[in-house]
Amino acid sequence: MKELQQTLKRIDQKGYKAYNDIKGTHQFSSFALHIDHVQADPFASPSRIRASLSTAETGLTKDDYHEPHRYRACTDFFAREVARALKKEKADQGIMIDRPGQEILERTAVTINDDTVEIRLSLHLPAKGRTILGQQAASRLIETLPSVIQAAMYAYDRAALETHLKLSDQQAWVRSYLRSYNYTAFVANGAVLPRESGISEQPLKGDGLTPFQSPKEMEITLELPHGKTISGMAFREGVNVIVGGGYHGKSTLLEGLARGVYDHIEGDGREFVFANDDAVKVRAEDGRSVTDVNISPFISNLPNNKGTERFQTENASGSTSQAANIVEMVEAGAGTLFIDEDTSATNFMIRDGRMQALVHKDKEPITPFIDKVRHMYDDLGISTILVVGGAGDYFDVADCVVMMDEYQPREVTEKAKEIAASFGEKRTKEAGSSFGAVSARAVRPESFDARKGKKEKVDAKGKHRVLYGTTDIDLAFIEQIADPSQTRAIAQTMRYMAASVFDKQKTLSEALDEIEAAFDRDGVEAVSSFRRQHPGDMARPRRFELAAAINRLRTLKIQ
């Protein structure tokens, strides 16, 4: 610490590049400070630093972090503690951590092993113009940082950590239970699904809020670890349809389920809202590129005898984009699809009897989803939870129908089936006897070139944009990306896959399996260019969002 203090005093008022003199490791009384990267100038991306300290001295035990779900929760807890301490010190503009949001994600911000806890931080090194302000830098590094480490890592509330870990135990138990008993999703009674606004993940608050209450026909009761019992609505595998009037909560329920692939913090309202981790929300996406995707289960017999077994376009329509989105997620290993009629292509979802009578099948390339949804489950084991507001023909194919009525669910399967029977079959099924072929694609490694000119260009801009080589990848319609740090990880993972994973024989699914194994083994930093240093602010993405980014790479080529 004294050496760092002396160096900052020596370079005070010098040119900004002299900050490079502080790089390296500096020993403080309770932690070691590693200054890995010094920003090039005051306007560049922040410097990267790490604080490492003894695990034993923090009071942590192996039980706190050895289970994967507990490791994720434990590191999340300390990332929040550091962020809270920085804010209390009013230092969060000069020293930053990758602050967690409502979801509990595996991040690079904090790592724990049996020997060491490491805190990864960003640091703005202060300057006036391009002149070093050494005294301000010393204040941040030698006064503020030790206070933050002391408060967050040594003086933390052990009871709060225990509460955080117990919630994680309970969430992991429910997820395991749902898998074991063939459920795809669950919403606990009392859950708060509406959010504060369309741009906020904070729960809606107010006197008019209606807490969720399961219909008795779908209610299950679970006895969780640590003495907690919950009840709520469980969706079984198969074809589940959600109906109801406009503004009665259909899409809000589906959005809550879609975010249920992640665990949430206490007080979020969705702590006990779950979907299996292979559940994916898909939609229409006009204008996206599609590369050699076999959309023939849904679209075939195009004019001019154009085949669809290797369909390719730079500007997909609503129906072709939705077909491609579904097939790509099936290829990536999806087990449940979430679909909302509001964000779907109408001609992809349904073709009624009158239209069938006017436009014969031999003139219609699209086989609507209604005629494939049962085959998806019966042939492929892929369930669907579908929001429908205007297509009652889906009653014929549904295993379960839920009606949202003033934000409360009612189980109406029997009534829906009676209505369907009373109307009779008004349309002809067009799907044939099976779902159709699902092709495994292998990526051509050279199409993953991240160079722009002579230099690699790999970056993420916010939550929905990746810059990769000469390509700008738009992820605006990939709705289950929860955090910009996941997008940063997607960008770096694509770069890593180009260098270390893809070869001419490996299918995309196999490549995703390899990435998942690397994340399980080494954490998200497995894909960073800066191993054994600050790896960058990243959070673990799911294989489905990673696959979505790969499939939207406009330079992508398939073997």
N, C-alpha and C positions, 0 to 999 in steps of 0.2 A: 504493500500500500504506500509506503514512504517513497519508493522509487517512482510510482505513478504520480504521486503528489509533486515530487521534484521535477519530473518530466513536464507535467502540465504547467508548472511555474516557469520552466525554462523556455517553453514554446509559446507562452502567452504573448499575444500581439504579433506573432509571426504569421507567415502565409499559411493558408489552410492545409497545404500538403504536409506540413510539419506534424499534423495529427497522426501521421503514420508511425511516428516514434512511440506511440503508446500501444501499438499492437503487441500481442503476446499475453502471457499469464501473469497475474498479479495476485499475491496471497494476502487476503484479509484475515481477521481473527477468526471468523466463523464460516468463511467460504473462499473459494478461489474464483477470481474474475478472469475470464478469457475474452480478450478483444480480438475477434476473428477477422472482421472486415471493417475498414474505415472508409466512410463515404468519400467520393472524389472531391466533392465541393458541397457547400451548404444547401444546394438545391437538388442534390442527387438523392437516391433512395437512402434511407437511414443506415447507419452503421449497425453491425450485428455483434452482440455480446452474449456470453453465457455466464451464469453463476452456478458453480458446482459445490455441493456440500455433502457431508456425511449423512447417509440414510439413517444410521443408528442415532445420530444426534438430533434428528428431527422427531424422534419418538415413534416413527413408523415401524410396523412389524410386517413380516411376510404375509400374514393373513390379510393385511390391508390392500395388497396389490397383486398377489400371485395369480388369482383367477382373472381371465381376460376381461370379464365385465367389470370386475373390481379395479383392475389396472386403469381401464378407461375412466371410471368414475373418480378414482383417486387422483389421477393426473388432472382431470377436469376441475376437481375441487381446488387444487393448488393454483391452477391457472386463474381461477376466479379470485382466490385469496390475494394473489399478486396484483391482479388488476384492481381489486378493492383497495389494497394498500397504496398503490400508485395514485389512485384518485384521492385518497385521504391526504396524502402528502402533497397534493396538487402538482404532481410530477408527471401526469399521464400525457402531457404534450411533449415532454423531453425524453422520457423512457416509456416504451410501450411493450405490451405483451399481446399475443394473439388472443384477444378476449373472447371467451365463449358466449354464445347466445342462449336461446331457449333449449336447444338440443345438447345432448351430452355426446360429444364426438371424440374419437381418438385423434389427438393433435400432436404436433411436434413441439408445442410450447413448453411442455414439461415432460421429462422422462424420469423413470425410477427403476433402479435395480437394487440388488442386495447391498451394494457398496455406496452408490452415489445417487443423489437427486440432482437433476440439472434443470435450470430455468433458462429458457432461451428468450432473449429480449432484443428489441430494436432501440437504437439510441440516436437522437439528433445531437450532434456535436455542435455547440453554439459558436456563432461567429457574428462579427459586424462586417457586412460585406463579405470579403474573403479573408478577413483577419481573425485569427483565433482569439476567442474569449476564454482564456485558460482558467480564470477564477470561477466562471460559471460552470465550466466542464468539471472542475474539481468538486464543486458543490453537488453536481448530479451524481458523480461516480463515487466520491469519498464520503459524502454526508447522506444524501438521499437514498442511494442504492442500499447501503447497509441497513438503514432504517426499514426499508421495504422488505428486505430479506428477513430481518428479525421478526417483523410483524406477521408476515405471511407464512414463514417456514418454521419458526420456533415458538411463536406466541399465538398460534392459531387455536381455534376452538375445537378441542378434540371431540366434544359431543356433536358439533355440527358435522364433522367428518364422518362420525359413526352414522348419523342420520342419512347422510348422502350415500354411504356405502350400503346401508340397509335397504334404502329405496332401490339401489341398483340390484341387490340380491333379489328383491321382489319382482322387479321388471324382468330379470333374466329367467326367473322361475315361471312367470306367466308365459313368456315366449316359448319356453320349452314345453309347457303344458299344451299350448295351442297346437304346436307341431304334433305332439304325441296323440292328440285326440281329433286330428283332422279338421281343425278350424283354421280359417285364413285371417280373421281379424276379430278385434274385441274392443268394445267401448264400455268403460265402467260407468255405473250409475253415479251421477253427480259431476261427471266430466263437463268441462267448459270448452266447447269446440269453436265458437266464434272468436275471431281475433279483433283487436282494437281498430284496425283499418286494413285496407288492401296492401299497405306497404309496411305493416308492423306484424310481428309474431307475438306481441304481448297479448294476453287474454283480454277479452272484452269484459268490462266491469260496469255495474249499475244495477238499479233496483229492478229493471225489467228483464234481467237475464234469466233464461230458463235452463236450469241444469238438466243434463241428459238423464233419461229414465228408460230403461229397457222394457220392451213388451214382455209379458210373462212367458209367452211361447218361446222366446229366444234367450231367456235369462239363464245364466249359469252362475254358481257361487263358488268362489275359489278361496281356499285357506292358504295364505301365503306364508313364507318364512317370517320370523320375528313377530308372530302373533297377530298378523293383520288378516282380515277377511274382507273380500270385495265381491260385489255382484255386478253383472252387466250383460250387455247384448253381445252374443257371439255369432259370427257368420261362419257357417260350415262351408267346406269345399263344395264346388259346383258353380252353378249360374245363379247369382244373386242380383235382383233388380230392385232399385230404390226409386219410388215414384212419389208424386205429391204435387200440389199446386206451386206456382211461382212464389218465391220468397218464403217458403215454408221450411227451408233448411236442407234440401237434398244435396246441393253442391257443397255446403258447409260440412255436412257429414262426410262426404267423399274426400274433401280436402284434409279433414282431420285424420281419416284413415290413411291417406297417402303419406302424411307426415308421421304416421305411427310406425314407420319402418325405423325410426330413431327413438331413443329414450329421451324423456324430457325432465327438466328440473322440477323440484317441488314448488308448487304454487303456479305452475304453468296452466293447469287445467287439463292437460293431456298426459299426466304422469302415468295413467293406466288406460291409454288409448294405444292399441297395438295393431300392426299388420305384420305378417311374416316378412322376413328380410328379403325375400325374392319377389315382393309385390312391386309392380311398376305401373305408373300412370302414363297412359298414351293418349294421343290426340291427333287431329289433323294439323298439318304444318305446311301450308302453301309456300312454295318457293324454295324449299330445301333441296339439296342435291341428294341423289340416291345412286349408289354404285353397286351394280351387279347383285341385286337382291332378288331372290326368287319369290315374287309376289303372286305366282300363279294360283295359290289357294284362293285368292280373292279376285284377281284380275287376270283375264286371259282373252285370247281371240281379239286382239286389238286390230283396228283397221290396217290394211296393207300387210297383213300377216306378221306383224311385229310381235316377237316373242316376249314373254314376261318371266321366263326362268332365270334370266340374268338382266333384270330391268335396270336401266340406267337413264338418268335425266339430271340436268342442271337446274330444273325448275319444276318440281313436282306439283301436281294439283292437290286439292284437298283429299280426294279418295286415294290416289296413289301414295301420297305421303303417309296417310294413316295406315294403309296396308303395309308399307315399308317399315313404319315405326313398330307395328306389331310383330312382323316377321323378324326384325332385328332383335327385339327383346326376347322373343322365343329362342333365337339363336344364342343369346347371351345367358339363357337359363332362367327366365322368368317363370314363376309358379302361379302368380295371380296377376291379372290385369285390372286396373281401375280405368273406367271410361265414363266420361260425362257427355251426354248428348249435346250439351251447349257448345262444346269445343270439338265436336266431331263433324265430319262431312256427311250431310244428310243422305246422299246417294250411296255412301259406303255403309251406313247403318241399316237402311231399310229400303225395300222396294215393294209398295203395296200392290194389291190385286188389280186395281184399275190400271196402274202403270204397266204391270206385267201383261195385261190384256192388250194394251196399245203398243208397247215396245217389246217385241218378242225377245226371248232369251238369246236367240242367235244374233240379235243386234245389240245386245247389252253385254259388254265385257266384264262388268262388275258383278261378282257374287256377294251380296250384302252380308254384313257381319252376323245378322240374325240367323242366317243359314249355316254359319260356321261355328257359332259360339258353343253349341253342344258338342260338336266334334273336337273343339279345342280341349274340352274337359274329358270327354270319353276316350279320345285317341291319345292325347298328349298329357293329360292330367293337369291342365292349366285352368284354374278357376277364373271367374270374372265377377267383379262387383261393378254394376252398371247403373248410372243415373239416367232415367228416362222420363221425359215430361209429356211426350206427344205420340209415342209409338207403342200402343197397347198390344201389338202383335208379339212383343217380347214376353207377354204372359204365357204364351204357348211353350216357350223354351225354358222358362225360369224354374229353378228348384225352390226358390224362396223369393217372396215379394214383400218389401217393407215400404210402408207409406209414411212420409213425413207430414205431420199435421201440427202446425204451429210449433215447429221445432222439436216435436216429440215423435218418436217412431212407433208405428203400429204394424203388427204382423198381419198381412192381408193376403197370404198366399191362396188360401182356400177360396176366398171371394174372387180373387183375380182369375183363378182357374175356372170358376163357375161362369164368370163373365165371358171368358174366352170360349167356353163350350157353347154358351147361348148364342154367340155370334157365328160360330162355325168357322171353318177354314176359308178365309177370303183370299188367300194368296197361295201360290205354288212354291214349294221348297226347291231351291236351285243348287244345293250344295253337293249333291252326289252322296256317296256312302262313306266318305272319310274326309279328314281335314285336308289332305294333300301333302306334297313333299316339303320338307324343311331342309334346306341345303346348308352345309357347313362350308364357310368360305375361308380361304387362306389369303392373307395380305401380302402384297409384293413389297418387300422392305424398302426398295428404292422410292416408293411413293410416299414414304414417311420422312423425306428429307426436310430437316428443320432449318436449312440454311436460307438466308435472304441475302443474296450476294455471296460474299466470302464468309460471313459470320452467321452463327446460329441465332435465330430469333424465336424464342419461346417465352411467352408471358401470358398473364391473365389480367383482364380488366374487369374488376367487379365480379359479380356472381355469374354472369351469363355470357362472357366473351373470352375466347382464347385466341391469342395471336400465335400462329405456328408456321414458321417459315414465311411463305408468301400468302398464306391463307388466313382469313379471319373467320373463326368458327363461331357461329351464332348458337348459343344454348338457351335463348330466351324462353323456349317452350319446353325445356327440360325441367319440369316443375318440382322434382324432388331433390334438386341441389339445395342444400339448406344454408350454406355458408360460403363466402368468397374463398376461404382457405381450402375448401374442397376443389374449387375451380383451379386454384394455383397448383394443387396436387395433381389434378387431371392433366394440366399442361406439362408438368415435369414428368409425369408417368408416361405420357406419349413420347417424350424425348427419350426416356429410358428404354421404352419398348423398342424404339427404332434402333437403338444401339445394342441392346442386350437380349431381346426376346424374340422378335419376329425373324423367321426364316421361311424358306420356300415351302416347307412341309407343314408348318404349324398352323392350325386353324385359329380363327379369332377367339373361339371359345377356349381353346387350349391356352392361348396367350393370356386370356383373362384369368384362367386358373393359376397360371404361373405368377401373375402379379398378386393375386390374392394370397398365395403361399409366401411370397416375399414380404407382403405387409404383415402377415401373421408371424413370420419369423423375426423380422427386423424393424417393424413399425413403418410408418409412412415415409420416414427418411431414407428407406431403402432406395427410393428413386431419386434422391437428391444428388446433385453434383458435388456437394460439400459434406461428405461423410466425415464424421469425427470433428465437425465444426458445427456452427449454427446452420441447420439445413434449410432455412427459410420457413416462413409461416405457412404450414400446410395442415389440412385435416383429411382424414381418410375418406376417399370417395367410395361409393359402391361400384361394383362391376358394371352396373346398368348405365349409370351416368357416364362412366368412362367409355363404354361401348357407344353411347349416343354421340359423344364428342368425336370418336374415331370415325363413325359412320357419316358425320357431317364434314369431315375433312375433304375439301374439294379436289385435292390432288390424289386422293385414295385410289389405289388400283388393286384389283383382285386377281389371284392366279387363274 
